[in-house]
Amino acid sequence: VQLQACGGGSVQTRESLRLSCKASGINFSINTMGWYRQAPGKQRELVGTIGSSHTTNYADSVKGRFTFSRDNARRTLYLQMNSLKPDDTAVYYCSTRFRGRDYWGQGTQVTVSS
């Protein structure tokens, strides 16, 4: 199983970024996929999830600003981040559970400056 996340970068407050995560080795279309983030000095936290039927759940801190989507044909997960804030600065990871084991992408850095 491989999850390859990309799309991070450095932006200013209120700008946007789109992350993507390409999966291999799993039946992507039926797997719930998740985005997590870890800020410096903090524990990794759940940003949200998107299910196989495209049902989404978001952390309160990102509701209304972040949007998850998935392209099952491309086996790719997306995270559209709008109205970014300095508090969104973190390494972002995509994740999934497959056959009882959690898998993580390598992480992509998002830095938001004021």
N, CA, C and O atoms as a GROMACS GRO file, in nm:
protein
  456
    1VAL      N    1   0.085  -0.118   0.000
    1VAL     CA    2   0.000   0.000   0.000
    1VAL      C    3   0.089   0.124   0.000
    1VAL      O    4   0.182   0.135   0.080
    2GLN      N    5   0.059   0.215  -0.091
    2GLN     CA    6   0.134   0.341  -0.095
    2GLN      C    7   0.036   0.457  -0.107
    2GLN      O    8  -0.060   0.453  -0.183
    3LEU      N    9   0.064   0.560  -0.029
    3LEU     CA   10  -0.012   0.684  -0.036
    3LEU      C   11   0.088   0.796  -0.059
    3LEU      O   12   0.178   0.818   0.023
    4GLN      N   13   0.072   0.866  -0.170
    4GLN     CA   14   0.167   0.972  -0.204
    4GLN      C   15   0.095   1.105  -0.207
    4GLN      O   16   0.016   1.134  -0.297
    5ALA      N   17   0.125   1.186  -0.107
    5ALA     CA   18   0.062   1.318  -0.096
    5ALA      C   19   0.152   1.424  -0.156
    5ALA      O   20   0.275   1.417  -0.146
    6CYS      N   21   0.090   1.523  -0.217
    6CYS     CA   22   0.167   1.636  -0.271
    6CYS      C   23   0.078   1.759  -0.277
    6CYS      O   24  -0.043   1.751  -0.255
    7GLY      N   25   0.138   1.872  -0.307
    7GLY     CA   26   0.061   1.994  -0.324
    7GLY      C   27   0.080   2.098  -0.216
    7GLY      O   28   0.024   2.206  -0.224
    8GLY      N   29   0.159   2.066  -0.116
    8GLY     CA   30   0.181   2.162  -0.010
    8GLY      C   31   0.265   2.279  -0.058
    8GLY      O   32   0.314   2.280  -0.171
    9GLY      N   33   0.280   2.378   0.028
    9GLY     CA   34   0.359   2.494  -0.007
    9GLY      C   35   0.344   2.603   0.097
    9GLY      O   36   0.288   2.582   0.204
   10SER      N   37   0.396   2.718   0.063
   10SER     CA   38   0.388   2.835   0.152
   10SER      C   39   0.297   2.939   0.090
   10SER      O   40   0.315   2.978  -0.026
   11VAL      N   41   0.198   2.982   0.168
   11VAL     CA   42   0.102   3.081   0.119
   11VAL      C   43   0.079   3.187   0.226
   11VAL      O   44   0.125   3.175   0.339
   12GLN      N   45   0.007   3.289   0.186
   12GLN     CA   46  -0.032   3.394   0.278
   12GLN      C   47  -0.172   3.364   0.334
   12GLN      O   48  -0.247   3.284   0.278
   13THR      N   49  -0.204   3.429   0.444
   13THR     CA   50  -0.337   3.416   0.503
   13THR      C   51  -0.444   3.448   0.399
   13THR      O   52  -0.432   3.542   0.320
   14ARG      N   53  -0.548   3.366   0.402
   14ARG     CA   54  -0.665   3.377   0.314
   14ARG      C   55  -0.643   3.321   0.173
   14ARG      O   56  -0.734   3.321   0.090
   15GLU      N   57  -0.523   3.275   0.146
   15GLU     CA   58  -0.500   3.211   0.016
   15GLU      C   59  -0.545   3.064   0.020
   15GLU      O   60  -0.593   3.014   0.122
   16SER      N   61  -0.529   2.998  -0.093
   16SER     CA   62  -0.578   2.860  -0.106
   16SER      C   63  -0.466   2.767  -0.150
   16SER      O   64  -0.367   2.808  -0.210
   17LEU      N   65  -0.486   2.641  -0.118
   17LEU     CA   66  -0.398   2.534  -0.165
   17LEU      C   67  -0.484   2.410  -0.190
   17LEU      O   68  -0.589   2.392  -0.128
   18ARG      N   69  -0.437   2.327  -0.280
   18ARG     CA   70  -0.504   2.200  -0.304
   18ARG      C   71  -0.403   2.088  -0.290
   18ARG      O   72  -0.302   2.084  -0.360
   19LEU      N   73  -0.430   1.999  -0.198
   19LEU     CA   74  -0.346   1.882  -0.179
   19LEU      C   75  -0.408   1.764  -0.252
   19LEU      O   76  -0.529   1.755  -0.269
   20SER      N   77  -0.322   1.674  -0.294
   20SER     CA   78  -0.372   1.550  -0.353
   20SER      C   79  -0.296   1.433  -0.292
   20SER      O   80  -0.187   1.449  -0.238
   21CYS      N   81  -0.356   1.318  -0.301
   21CYS     CA   82  -0.298   1.197  -0.245
   21CYS      C   83  -0.335   1.081  -0.336
   21CYS      O   84  -0.452   1.046  -0.349
   22LYS      N   85  -0.235   1.024  -0.398
   22LYS     CA   86  -0.259   0.912  -0.489
   22LYS      C   87  -0.233   0.782  -0.416
   22LYS      O   88  -0.130   0.765  -0.350
   23ALA      N   89  -0.327   0.690  -0.428
   23ALA     CA   90  -0.319   0.564  -0.356
   23ALA      C   91  -0.294   0.447  -0.450
   23ALA      O   92  -0.339   0.447  -0.565
   24SER      N   93  -0.222   0.350  -0.401
   24SER     CA   94  -0.203   0.226  -0.475
   24SER      C   95  -0.201   0.111  -0.374
   24SER      O   96  -0.169   0.130  -0.257
   25GLY      N   97  -0.236  -0.006  -0.422
   25GLY     CA   98  -0.231  -0.124  -0.337
   25GLY      C   99  -0.356  -0.149  -0.255
   25GLY      O  100  -0.360  -0.243  -0.176
   26ILE      N  101  -0.458  -0.064  -0.274
   26ILE     CA  102  -0.584  -0.084  -0.203
   26ILE      C  103  -0.698  -0.075  -0.303
   26ILE      O  104  -0.680  -0.025  -0.414
   27ASN      N  105  -0.815  -0.123  -0.263
   27ASN     CA  106  -0.933  -0.104  -0.344
   27ASN      C  107  -0.986   0.035  -0.313
   27ASN      O  108  -1.077   0.052  -0.231
   28PHE      N  109  -0.928   0.133  -0.379
   28PHE     CA  110  -0.949   0.274  -0.342
   28PHE      C  111  -1.096   0.310  -0.336
   28PHE      O  112  -1.139   0.382  -0.246
   29SER      N  113  -1.173   0.262  -0.430
   29SER     CA  114  -1.312   0.308  -0.442
   29SER      C  115  -1.398   0.273  -0.322
   29SER      O  116  -1.500   0.337  -0.300
   30ILE      N  117  -1.358   0.174  -0.244
   30ILE     CA  118  -1.441   0.134  -0.131
   30ILE      C  119  -1.379   0.173   0.003
   30ILE      O  120  -1.438   0.149   0.108
   31ASN      N  121  -1.262   0.233  -0.002
   31ASN     CA  122  -1.194   0.270   0.123
   31ASN      C  123  -1.231   0.410   0.168
   31ASN      O  124  -1.234   0.504   0.088
   32THR      N  125  -1.260   0.424   0.297
   32THR     CA  126  -1.269   0.556   0.357
   32THR      C  127  -1.128   0.614   0.365
   32THR      O  128  -1.034   0.547   0.410
   33MET      N  129  -1.114   0.737   0.322
   33MET     CA  130  -0.985   0.805   0.324
   33MET      C  131  -0.990   0.922   0.421
   33MET      O  132  -1.094   0.985   0.440
   34GLY      N  133  -0.877   0.948   0.483
   34GLY     CA  134  -0.873   1.056   0.580
   34GLY      C  135  -0.755   1.149   0.557
   34GLY      O  136  -0.653   1.111   0.500
   35TRP      N  137  -0.774   1.271   0.602
   35TRP     CA  138  -0.665   1.369   0.607
   35TRP      C  139  -0.637   1.401   0.753
   35TRP      O  140  -0.728   1.424   0.832
   36TYR      N  141  -0.509   1.402   0.787
   36TYR     CA  142  -0.464   1.442   0.920
   36TYR      C  143  -0.361   1.552   0.905
   36TYR      O  144  -0.308   1.575   0.796
   37ARG      N  145  -0.333   1.619   1.014
   37ARG     CA  146  -0.227   1.719   1.012
   37ARG      C  147  -0.156   1.722   1.148
   37ARG      O  148  -0.213   1.688   1.252
   38GLN      N  149  -0.032   1.762   1.141
   38GLN     CA  150   0.046   1.773   1.264
   38GLN      C  151   0.124   1.903   1.261
   38GLN      O  152   0.212   1.923   1.178
   39ALA      N  153   0.090   1.991   1.352
   39ALA     CA  154   0.159   2.119   1.365
   39ALA      C  155   0.281   2.100   1.454
   39ALA      O  156   0.287   2.006   1.533
   40PRO      N  157   0.378   2.189   1.443
   40PRO     CA  158   0.498   2.179   1.525
   40PRO      C  159   0.463   2.177   1.673
   40PRO      O  160   0.391   2.264   1.722
   41GLY      N  161   0.515   2.077   1.745
   41GLY     CA  162   0.494   2.067   1.887
   41GLY      C  163   0.359   2.017   1.929
   41GLY      O  164   0.327   2.016   2.048
   42LYS      N  165   0.277   1.975   1.833
   42LYS     CA  166   0.143   1.929   1.864
   42LYS      C  167   0.123   1.786   1.815
   42LYS      O  168   0.198   1.736   1.732
   43GLN      N  169   0.019   1.724   1.870
   43GLN     CA  170  -0.013   1.588   1.826
   43GLN      C  171  -0.082   1.592   1.689
   43GLN      O  172  -0.142   1.692   1.650
   44ARG      N  173  -0.072   1.482   1.621
   44ARG     CA  174  -0.142   1.470   1.492
   44ARG      C  175  -0.292   1.473   1.519
   44ARG      O  176  -0.340   1.410   1.613
   45GLU      N  177  -0.364   1.547   1.436
   45GLU     CA  178  -0.508   1.558   1.453
   45GLU      C  179  -0.581   1.526   1.323
   45GLU      O  180  -0.528   1.544   1.214
   46LEU      N  181  -0.702   1.478   1.339
   46LEU     CA  182  -0.785   1.445   1.224
   46LEU      C  183  -0.844   1.572   1.164
   46LEU      O  184  -0.906   1.652   1.233
   47VAL      N  185  -0.823   1.588   1.035
   47VAL     CA  186  -0.885   1.700   0.963
   47VAL      C  187  -1.023   1.658   0.915
   47VAL      O  188  -1.118   1.737   0.919
   48GLY      N  189  -1.033   1.533   0.870
   48GLY     CA  190  -1.163   1.482   0.830
   48GLY      C  191  -1.150   1.359   0.745
   48GLY      O  192  -1.040   1.311   0.717
   49THR      N  193  -1.265   1.308   0.703
   49THR     CA  194  -1.268   1.186   0.624
   49THR      C  195  -1.366   1.199   0.509
   49THR      O  196  -1.457   1.281   0.510
   50ILE      N  197  -1.345   1.114   0.410
   50ILE     CA  198  -1.440   1.102   0.299
   50ILE      C  199  -1.460   0.954   0.274
   50ILE      O  200  -1.364   0.880   0.253
   51GLY      N  201  -1.585   0.912   0.276
   51GLY     CA  202  -1.616   0.772   0.260
   51GLY      C  203  -1.627   0.732   0.114
   51GLY      O  204  -1.613   0.814   0.024
   52SER      N  205  -1.653   0.604   0.095
   52SER     CA  206  -1.664   0.551  -0.041
   52SER      C  207  -1.780   0.614  -0.117
   52SER      O  208  -1.777   0.624  -0.240
   53SER      N  209  -1.882   0.655  -0.044
   53SER     CA  210  -1.997   0.719  -0.109
   53SER      C  211  -1.983   0.870  -0.111
   53SER      O  212  -2.079   0.942  -0.137
   54HIS      N  213  -1.863   0.918  -0.084
   54HIS     CA  214  -1.830   1.061  -0.085
   54HIS      C  215  -1.889   1.136   0.032
   54HIS      O  216  -1.890   1.259   0.032
   55THR      N  217  -1.937   1.066   0.132
   55THR     CA  218  -1.981   1.129   0.255
   55THR      C  219  -1.859   1.186   0.328
   55THR      O  220  -1.757   1.118   0.343
   56THR      N  221  -1.871   1.308   0.372
   56THR     CA  222  -1.757   1.374   0.435
   56THR      C  223  -1.784   1.412   0.580
   56THR      O  224  -1.898   1.436   0.620
   57ASN      N  225  -1.678   1.417   0.656
   57ASN     CA  226  -1.682   1.467   0.793
   57ASN      C  227  -1.560   1.557   0.813
   57ASN      O  228  -1.449   1.522   0.773
   58TYR      N  229  -1.583   1.671   0.874
   58TYR     CA  230  -1.476   1.769   0.890
   58TYR      C  231  -1.458   1.806   1.036
   58TYR      O  232  -1.555   1.810   1.113
   59ALA      N  233  -1.335   1.832   1.073
   59ALA     CA  234  -1.310   1.889   1.204
   59ALA      C  235  -1.372   2.028   1.210
   59ALA      O  236  -1.378   2.098   1.108
   60ASP      N  237  -1.418   2.067   1.326
   60ASP     CA  238  -1.483   2.198   1.340
   60ASP      C  239  -1.391   2.312   1.294
   60ASP      O  240  -1.439   2.412   1.241
   61SER      N  241  -1.264   2.295   1.313
   61SER     CA  242  -1.169   2.403   1.283
   61SER      C  243  -1.156   2.430   1.133
   61SER      O  244  -1.105   2.535   1.094
   62VAL      N  245  -1.202   2.337   1.050
   62VAL     CA  246  -1.186   2.356   0.905
   62VAL      C  247  -1.318   2.360   0.831
   62VAL      O  248  -1.321   2.382   0.710
   63LYS      N  249  -1.428   2.339   0.901
   63LYS     CA  250  -1.559   2.339   0.834
   63LYS      C  251  -1.584   2.470   0.763
   63LYS      O  252  -1.558   2.578   0.818
   64GLY      N  253  -1.634   2.460   0.641
   64GLY     CA  254  -1.662   2.578   0.562
   64GLY      C  255  -1.542   2.632   0.486
   64GLY      O  256  -1.557   2.718   0.400
   65ARG      N  257  -1.424   2.581   0.517
   65ARG     CA  258  -1.303   2.628   0.448
   65ARG      C  259  -1.235   2.518   0.368
   65ARG      O  260  -1.177   2.544   0.262
   66PHE      N  261  -1.242   2.397   0.418
   66PHE     CA  262  -1.177   2.283   0.353
   66PHE      C  263  -1.283   2.195   0.288
   66PHE      O  264  -1.394   2.181   0.338
   67THR      N  265  -1.246   2.136   0.176
   67THR     CA  266  -1.336   2.045   0.106
   67THR      C  267  -1.259   1.922   0.060
   67THR      O  268  -1.155   1.932  -0.005
   68PHE      N  269  -1.315   1.806   0.095
   68PHE     CA  270  -1.256   1.680   0.048
   68PHE      C  271  -1.328   1.634  -0.078
   68PHE      O  272  -1.448   1.656  -0.094
   69SER      N  273  -1.253   1.572  -0.165
   69SER     CA  274  -1.314   1.506  -0.280
   69SER      C  275  -1.226   1.388  -0.318
   69SER      O  276  -1.113   1.375  -0.271
   70ARG      N  277  -1.279   1.305  -0.403
   70ARG     CA  278  -1.203   1.189  -0.447
   70ARG      C  279  -1.240   1.156  -0.590
   70ARG      O  280  -1.354   1.174  -0.633
   71ASP      N  281  -1.141   1.107  -0.663
   71ASP     CA  282  -1.160   1.061  -0.800
   71ASP      C  283  -1.122   0.914  -0.799
   71ASP      O  284  -1.005   0.878  -0.803
   72ASN      N  285  -1.223   0.830  -0.794
   72ASN     CA  286  -1.195   0.687  -0.781
   72ASN      C  287  -1.125   0.631  -0.904
   72ASN      O  288  -1.044   0.539  -0.893
   73ALA      N  289  -1.155   0.685  -1.020
   73ALA     CA  290  -1.090   0.636  -1.143
   73ALA      C  291  -0.940   0.666  -1.140
   73ALA      O  292  -0.859   0.589  -1.193
   74ARG      N  293  -0.904   0.778  -1.080
   74ARG     CA  294  -0.763   0.815  -1.069
   74ARG      C  295  -0.701   0.770  -0.937
   74ARG      O  296  -0.582   0.792  -0.913
   75ARG      N  297  -0.783   0.708  -0.851
   75ARG     CA  298  -0.736   0.661  -0.720
   75ARG      C  299  -0.671   0.776  -0.644
   75ARG      O  300  -0.568   0.758  -0.579
   76THR      N  301  -0.732   0.890  -0.652
   76THR     CA  302  -0.672   1.009  -0.594
   76THR      C  303  -0.770   1.080  -0.503
   76THR      O  304  -0.888   1.093  -0.533
   77LEU      N  305  -0.717   1.124  -0.392
   77LEU     CA  306  -0.790   1.199  -0.290
   77LEU      C  307  -0.745   1.344  -0.296
   77LEU      O  308  -0.628   1.372  -0.320
   78TYR      N  309  -0.839   1.436  -0.274
   78TYR     CA  310  -0.806   1.577  -0.280
   78TYR      C  311  -0.849   1.648  -0.153
   78TYR      O  312  -0.945   1.610  -0.086
   79LEU      N  313  -0.774   1.752  -0.121
   79LEU     CA  314  -0.810   1.840  -0.011
   79LEU      C  315  -0.796   1.984  -0.060
   79LEU      O  316  -0.685   2.034  -0.076
   80GLN      N  317  -0.908   2.049  -0.082
   80GLN     CA  318  -0.909   2.189  -0.122
   80GLN      C  319  -0.917   2.274   0.004
   80GLN      O  320  -1.012   2.263   0.081
   81MET      N  321  -0.817   2.356   0.023
   81MET     CA  322  -0.810   2.440   0.144
   81MET      C  323  -0.823   2.586   0.104
   81MET      O  324  -0.738   2.639   0.032
   82ASN      N  325  -0.926   2.650   0.149
   82ASN     CA  326  -0.950   2.792   0.121
   82ASN      C  327  -0.942   2.872   0.250
   82ASN      O  328  -0.950   2.817   0.360
   83SER      N  329  -0.928   3.001   0.234
   83SER     CA  330  -0.922   3.092   0.349
   83SER      C  331  -0.825   3.042   0.455
   83SER      O  332  -0.859   3.035   0.574
   84LEU      N  333  -0.706   3.008   0.412
   84LEU     CA  334  -0.608   2.951   0.504
   84LEU      C  335  -0.567   3.051   0.609
   84LEU      O  336  -0.562   3.172   0.587
   85LYS      N  337  -0.537   2.996   0.727
   85LYS     CA  338  -0.495   3.074   0.842
   85LYS      C  339  -0.360   3.024   0.890
   85LYS      O  340  -0.322   2.911   0.861
   86PRO      N  341  -0.287   3.106   0.963
   86PRO     CA  342  -0.159   3.058   1.020
   86PRO      C  343  -0.176   2.932   1.104
   86PRO      O  344  -0.086   2.848   1.109
   87ASP      N  345  -0.291   2.917   1.171
   87ASP     CA  346  -0.315   2.797   1.251
   87ASP      C  347  -0.327   2.670   1.168
   87ASP      O  348  -0.324   2.560   1.222
   88ASP      N  349  -0.340   2.685   1.038
   88ASP     CA  350  -0.345   2.568   0.950
   88ASP      C  351  -0.206   2.517   0.914
   88ASP      O  352  -0.193   2.413   0.849
   89THR      N  353  -0.104   2.588   0.954
   89THR     CA  354   0.033   2.545   0.927
   89THR      C  355   0.060   2.410   0.992
   89THR      O  356   0.044   2.394   1.114
   90ALA      N  357   0.099   2.315   0.911
   90ALA     CA  358   0.121   2.179   0.960
   90ALA      C  359   0.172   2.092   0.846
   90ALA      O  360   0.173   2.133   0.730
   91VAL      N  361   0.213   1.973   0.882
   91VAL     CA  362   0.236   1.869   0.782
   91VAL      C  363   0.105   1.793   0.767
   91VAL      O  364   0.047   1.749   0.865
   92TYR      N  365   0.060   1.779   0.645
   92TYR     CA  366  -0.067   1.714   0.617
   92TYR      C  367  -0.041   1.573   0.563
   92TYR      O  368   0.044   1.552   0.477
   93TYR      N  369  -0.118   1.480   0.617
   93TYR     CA  370  -0.103   1.339   0.580
   93TYR      C  371  -0.237   1.283   0.531
   93TYR      O  372  -0.342   1.315   0.586
   94CYS      N  373  -0.231   1.202   0.429
   94CYS     CA  374  -0.348   1.123   0.394
   94CYS      C  375  -0.332   0.986   0.459
   94CYS      O  376  -0.222   0.940   0.486
   95SER      N  377  -0.445   0.924   0.482
   95SER     CA  378  -0.442   0.798   0.556
   95SER      C  379  -0.561   0.712   0.519
   95SER      O  380  -0.665   0.761   0.474
   96THR      N  381  -0.544   0.583   0.538
   96THR     CA  382  -0.655   0.491   0.522
   96THR      C  383  -0.628   0.367   0.605
   96THR      O  384  -0.514   0.339   0.645
   97ARG      N  385  -0.733   0.293   0.629
   97ARG     CA  386  -0.720   0.165   0.697
   97ARG      C  387  -0.753   0.056   0.597
   97ARG      O  388  -0.855   0.062   0.528
   98PHE      N  389  -0.665  -0.041   0.590
   98PHE     CA  390  -0.682  -0.150   0.493
   98PHE      C  391  -0.646  -0.279   0.561
   98PHE      O  392  -0.534  -0.295   0.611
   99ARG      N  393  -0.738  -0.373   0.562
   99ARG     CA  394  -0.717  -0.503   0.625
   99ARG      C  395  -0.668  -0.489   0.768
   99ARG      O  396  -0.576  -0.558   0.811
  100GLY      N  397  -0.732  -0.396   0.842
  100GLY     CA  398  -0.705  -0.382   0.984
  100GLY      C  399  -0.580  -0.304   1.019
  100GLY      O  400  -0.543  -0.296   1.136
  101ARG      N  401  -0.515  -0.247   0.920
  101ARG     CA  402  -0.391  -0.174   0.946
  101ARG      C  403  -0.405  -0.033   0.890
  101ARG      O  404  -0.464  -0.012   0.784
  102ASP      N  405  -0.351   0.064   0.962
  102ASP     CA  406  -0.352   0.202   0.918
  102ASP      C  407  -0.230   0.232   0.831
  102ASP      O  408  -0.118   0.191   0.861
  103TYR      N  409  -0.254   0.303   0.722
  103TYR     CA  410  -0.146   0.342   0.632
  103TYR      C  411  -0.145   0.495   0.621
  103TYR      O  412  -0.249   0.561   0.625
  104TRP      N  413  -0.024   0.549   0.606
  104TRP     CA  414  -0.006   0.693   0.601
  104TRP      C  415   0.079   0.732   0.482
  104TRP      O  416   0.173   0.661   0.444
  105GLY      N  417   0.046   0.846   0.422
  105GLY     CA  418   0.134   0.903   0.323
  105GLY      C  419   0.254   0.967   0.390
  105GLY      O  420   0.263   0.970   0.513
  106GLN      N  421   0.344   1.018   0.311
  106GLN     CA  422   0.469   1.072   0.365
  106GLN      C  423   0.452   1.213   0.422
  106GLN      O  424   0.542   1.264   0.488
  107GLY      N  425   0.340   1.275   0.396
  107GLY     CA  426   0.317   1.409   0.449
  107GLY      C  427   0.364   1.517   0.354
  107GLY      O  428   0.463   1.501   0.283
  108THR      N  429   0.290   1.627   0.355
  108THR     CA  430   0.328   1.741   0.274
  108THR      C  431   0.311   1.867   0.359
  108THR      O  432   0.209   1.883   0.427
  109GLN      N  433   0.409   1.954   0.355
  109GLN     CA  434   0.412   2.070   0.443
  109GLN      C  435   0.326   2.183   0.388
  109GLN      O  436   0.334   2.219   0.270
  110VAL      N  437   0.243   2.238   0.475
  110VAL     CA  438   0.165   2.358   0.443
  110VAL      C  439   0.204   2.465   0.544
  110VAL      O  440   0.195   2.445   0.665
  111THR      N  441   0.247   2.577   0.492
  111THR     CA  442   0.287   2.689   0.577
  111THR      C  443   0.206   2.813   0.539
  111THR      O  444   0.207   2.855   0.423
  112VAL      N  445   0.138   2.869   0.637
  112VAL     CA  446   0.056   2.987   0.613
  112VAL      C  447   0.112   3.101   0.697
  112VAL      O  448   0.120   3.092   0.819
  113SER      N  449   0.148   3.207   0.630
  113SER     CA  450   0.204   3.321   0.702
  113SER      C  451   0.107   3.438   0.700
  113SER      O  452   0.027   3.454   0.608
  114SER      N  453   0.116   3.517   0.803
  114SER     CA  454   0.023   3.630   0.816
  114SER      C  455   0.076   3.753   0.746
  114SER      O  456   0.011   3.858   0.747
   0.00000   0.00000   0.00000
